[in-house]
């Protein structure tokens, strides 16, 4: 069997939700930076808002690093290509593979 590669593209709803979340997190980040700038040396405010910023960066970076970019199907394994740490799954470990019908994905968010 030859190696086949499939892209992991996002649908329009997923793209819209991604941008909504990024804008929401950017708003929270701007608020945190503003609070730190106006903290006047209050270590409690600086620590809390710094923690919020660290959490936001971790969420965005983690989401990107582990997001599927492509799928590679080889003779004995499926490889999920990601910016960090590709996931390799043996085909023998797969329980079920099926072709989806149009209504199989209704009311779901992938």
Backbone as CSV, one residue per row, in Angstrom:
resi,resn,N_x,N_y,N_z,CA_x,CA_y,CA_z,C_x,C_y,C_z
1,UNK,0.842,-1.182,0.000,0.000,0.000,0.000,0.884,1.242,0.000
2,UNK,0.575,2.181,-0.824,1.337,3.424,-0.861,0.882,4.351,0.268
3,UNK,1.675,5.342,0.552,1.338,6.332,1.570,0.382,7.357,0.980
4,UNK,-0.709,7.613,1.702,-1.682,8.615,1.271,-1.775,9.698,2.336
5,UNK,-1.823,10.958,1.894,-1.902,12.089,2.809,-3.198,12.850,2.576
6,UNK,-3.873,13.188,3.676,-5.130,13.929,3.626,-4.990,15.175,4.494
7,UNK,-5.461,16.304,4.001,-5.380,17.539,4.779,-6.464,17.560,5.849
8,UNK,-6.200,18.299,6.900,-7.170,18.452,7.993,-7.726,19.870,7.938
9,UNK,-8.576,20.124,6.977,-9.112,21.471,6.801,-10.263,21.728,7.772
10,UNK,-10.490,22.989,8.065,-11.566,23.389,8.965,-12.759,23.877,8.151
11,UNK,-13.960,23.573,8.637,-15.150,24.088,7.968,-15.387,25.535,8.408
12,UNK,-16.332,26.210,7.768,-16.542,27.637,8.031,-17.011,27.895,9.463
13,UNK,-17.838,27.021,10.022,-18.294,27.206,11.405,-17.119,27.131,12.372
14,UNK,-16.236,26.168,12.164,-15.078,26.008,13.044,-14.140,27.204,12.924
15,UNK,-13.945,27.705,11.712,-13.111,28.896,11.525,-13.718,30.097,12.248
16,UNK,-15.043,30.260,12.134,-15.727,31.370,12.800,-15.592,31.264,14.315
17,UNK,-15.805,30.081,14.857,-15.689,29.885,16.303,-14.251,30.115,16.776
18,UNK,-13.280,29.696,15.977,-11.875,29.902,16.332,-11.566,31.391,16.431
19,UNK,-11.999,32.164,15.442,-11.753,33.607,15.473,-12.494,34.273,16.629
20,UNK,-13.707,33.811,16.918,-14.460,34.351,18.054,-13.695,34.132,19.359
21,UNK,-13.186,32.931,19.559,-12.439,32.615,20.785,-11.140,33.415,20.849
22,UNK,-10.436,33.547,19.728,-9.190,34.324,19.709,-9.471,35.787,20.065
23,UNK,-10.536,36.357,19.506,-10.889,37.751,19.811,-11.285,37.892,21.281
24,UNK,-12.044,36.932,21.793,-12.431,36.951,23.206,-11.200,36.884,24.112
25,UNK,-10.283,35.975,23.810,-9.063,35.854,24.614,-8.182,37.097,24.483
26,UNK,-8.169,37.719,23.305,-7.401,38.954,23.123,-7.980,40.065,23.996
27,UNK,-9.306,40.126,24.086,-9.945,41.114,24.957,-9.574,40.908,26.415
28,UNK,-9.578,39.664,26.861,-9.184,39.353,28.242,-7.711,39.713,28.453
29,UNK,-6.871,39.430,27.459,-5.443,39.748,27.568,-5.226,41.258,27.661
30,UNK,-5.953,42.024,26.860,-5.828,43.489,26.907,-6.242,44.008,28.283
31,UNK,-7.319,43.461,28.823,-7.773,43.854,30.173,-6.702,43.526,31.212
32,UNK,-6.093,42.353,31.102,-5.054,41.960,32.061,-3.837,42.870,31.968
33,UNK,-3.410,43.182,30.753,-2.256,44.071,30.570,-2.567,45.459,31.123
34,UNK,-3.784,45.947,30.883,-4.197,47.250,31.415,-4.184,47.241,32.941
35,UNK,-4.709,46.161,33.528,-4.714,46.054,34.993,-3.295,46.017,35.554
36,UNK,-2.386,45.312,34.877,-0.988,45.263,35.330,-0.355,46.652,35.235
37,UNK,-0.644,47.365,34.139,-0.077,48.705,33.960,-0.588,49.676,35.025
38,UNK,-1.826,49.479,35.474,-2.424,50.374,36.467,-2.303,49.840,37.897
39,UNK,-1.551,48.779,38.108,-1.470,48.135,39.422,-0.712,48.963,40.450
40,UNK,0.090,49.893,40.019,0.862,50.767,40.917,1.656,49.962,41.944
41,UNK,2.251,48.857,41.483,3.104,48.062,42.358,2.375,47.064,43.237
42,UNK,1.058,46.933,43.103,0.295,45.958,43.898,0.619,44.555,43.390
43,UNK,1.402,43.813,44.180,1.877,42.500,43.748,0.750,41.491,43.562
44,UNK,-0.329,41.626,44.326,-1.456,40.697,44.190,-2.098,40.834,42.806
45,UNK,-2.344,42.066,42.383,-2.941,42.302,41.060,-1.988,41.836,39.965
46,UNK,-0.719,42.161,40.107,0.269,41.766,39.098,0.351,40.246,38.994
47,UNK,0.347,39.547,40.122,0.440,38.082,40.114,-0.800,37.449,39.495
48,UNK,-1.981,37.930,39.881,-3.227,37.353,39.350,-3.335,37.605,37.850
49,UNK,-3.116,38.837,37.430,-3.241,39.159,36.004,-2.117,38.520,35.190
50,UNK,-0.939,38.389,35.774,0.148,37.660,35.109,-0.211,36.197,34.926
51,UNK,-0.849,35.610,35.940,-1.325,34.226,35.833,-2.378,34.066,34.754
52,UNK,-3.276,35.045,34.652,-4.297,35.016,33.595,-3.629,35.053,32.229
53,UNK,-2.650,35.936,32.060,-1.935,36.020,30.778,-1.204,34.719,30.458
54,UNK,-0.577,34.131,31.458,0.121,32.859,31.263,-0.856,31.763,30.848
55,UNK,-2.026,31.728,31.470,-3.052,30.753,31.114,-3.525,30.952,29.675
56,UNK,-3.764,32.197,29.278,-4.222,32.477,27.913,-3.189,32.047,26.875
57,UNK,-1.931,32.374,27.130,-0.866,31.981,26.204,-0.764,30.460,26.137
58,UNK,-0.887,29.797,27.276,-0.824,28.328,27.305,-1.962,27.706,26.507
59,UNK,-3.161,28.249,26.636,-4.317,27.728,25.897,-4.103,27.880,24.395
60,UNK,-3.719,29.078,23.964,-3.531,29.314,22.528,-2.374,28.496,21.966
61,UNK,-1.257,28.471,22.662,-0.092,27.731,22.186,-0.365,26.228,22.173
62,UNK,-0.969,25.717,23.236,-1.302,24.291,23.293,-2.284,23.882,22.214
63,UNK,-3.290,24.724,21.983,-4.273,24.428,20.937,-3.612,24.360,19.567
64,UNK,-2.694,25.275,19.312,-2.005,25.256,18.022,-1.072,24.054,17.899
65,UNK,-0.242,23.826,18.910,0.777,22.779,18.813,0.192,21.380,18.638
66,UNK,-1.005,21.136,19.159,-1.596,19.805,19.071,-2.763,19.732,18.093
67,UNK,-2.928,20.751,17.258,-4.009,20.728,16.267,-3.606,19.872,15.068
68,UNK,-4.512,19.024,14.585,-4.192,18.189,13.422,-4.010,19.052,12.171
69,UNK,-2.923,18.821,11.458,-2.655,19.532,10.210,-2.921,18.639,9.004
70,UNK,-2.682,17.344,9.172,-2.894,16.381,8.080,-2.935,14.979,8.674
71,UNK,-3.443,14.062,7.874,-3.481,12.649,8.241,-2.711,11.875,7.185
72,UNK,-1.807,11.003,7.614,-1.024,10.189,6.690,-1.386,8.730,6.949
73,UNK,-1.859,8.067,5.912,-2.230,6.660,6.014,-1.148,5.832,5.345
74,UNK,-0.496,4.972,6.142,0.535,4.078,5.628,0.026,2.648,5.715
75,UNK,0.822,1.712,5.271,0.400,0.310,5.223,0.021,-0.236,6.593
76,UNK,0.690,0.216,7.636,0.433,-0.357,8.959,0.066,0.656,10.036
77,UNK,-0.012,1.946,9.684,-0.321,2.936,10.709,-0.970,4.188,10.131
78,UNK,-1.669,4.889,11.012,-2.244,6.192,10.713,-1.443,7.212,11.509
79,UNK,-0.962,8.247,10.837,-0.179,9.285,11.502,-0.975,10.582,11.448
80,UNK,-1.209,11.165,12.615,-1.865,12.465,12.689,-0.753,13.498,12.807
81,UNK,-0.566,14.291,11.751,0.509,15.283,11.696,0.075,16.531,12.464
82,UNK,0.933,16.950,13.405,0.681,18.136,14.207,1.963,18.960,14.268
83,UNK,1.878,20.262,14.556,3.102,21.046,14.686,4.056,20.485,15.746
84,UNK,3.509,19.830,16.767,4.344,19.201,17.801,3.853,17.784,18.042
85,UNK,4.763,16.852,18.157,4.458,15.478,18.552,3.366,14.816,17.708
86,UNK,3.748,14.351,16.533,2.805,13.603,15.698,2.272,12.398,16.459
87,UNK,1.020,12.065,16.228,0.390,10.912,16.880,0.369,9.755,15.892
88,UNK,0.905,8.605,16.291,0.938,7.409,15.449,0.007,6.362,16.045
89,UNK,-0.901,5.849,15.207,-1.858,4.835,15.644,-1.722,3.634,14.722
90,UNK,-1.482,2.485,15.299,-1.394,1.255,14.515,-2.770,0.929,13.950
91,UNK,-2.819,0.509,12.695,-4.109,0.158,12.092,-4.754,-1.015,12.813
92,UNK,-3.953,-1.871,13.424,-4.495,-3.001,14.186,-5.248,-2.528,15.431
93,UNK,-4.931,-1.335,15.919,-5.591,-0.801,17.112,-6.907,-0.091,16.808
94,UNK,-7.190,0.165,15.539,-8.440,0.839,15.175,-9.607,-0.120,15.352
95,UNK,-10.652,0.343,15.994,-11.827,-0.491,16.253,-12.796,-0.434,15.085
96,UNK,-13.021,0.772,14.538,-13.999,0.908,13.465,-13.607,2.058,12.547
97,UNK,-13.781,1.855,11.266,-13.596,2.888,10.256,-14.780,2.782,9.317
98,UNK,-15.453,3.911,9.072,-16.592,3.850,8.162,-16.701,5.143,7.376
99,UNK,-17.343,5.055,6.238,-17.614,6.229,5.417,-18.863,6.896,5.977
100,UNK,-18.759,8.194,6.261,-19.877,8.919,6.843,-20.882,9.323,5.777
101,UNK,-22.124,9.246,6.144,-23.194,9.767,5.305,-23.390,11.239,5.670
102,UNK,-24.082,11.969,4.838,-24.242,13.406,5.053,-24.878,13.722,6.412
103,UNK,-25.866,12.961,6.833,-26.559,13.264,8.088,-25.841,12.717,9.328
104,UNK,-24.765,11.962,9.168,-24.032,11.428,10.318,-23.368,12.531,11.142
105,UNK,-23.060,13.640,10.524,-22.360,14.723,11.216,-23.276,15.893,11.569
106,UNK,-24.590,15.740,11.387,-25.490,16.837,11.723,-25.544,17.015,13.238
107,UNK,-25.648,18.250,13.661,-25.700,18.630,15.066,-24.419,18.277,15.823
108,UNK,-23.303,18.260,15.131,-22.029,18.019,15.800,-21.076,19.170,15.516
109,UNK,-20.127,19.326,16.385,-19.033,20.276,16.172,-17.770,19.452,16.168
110,UNK,-17.011,19.531,15.089,-15.806,18.707,15.036,-14.612,19.464,15.506
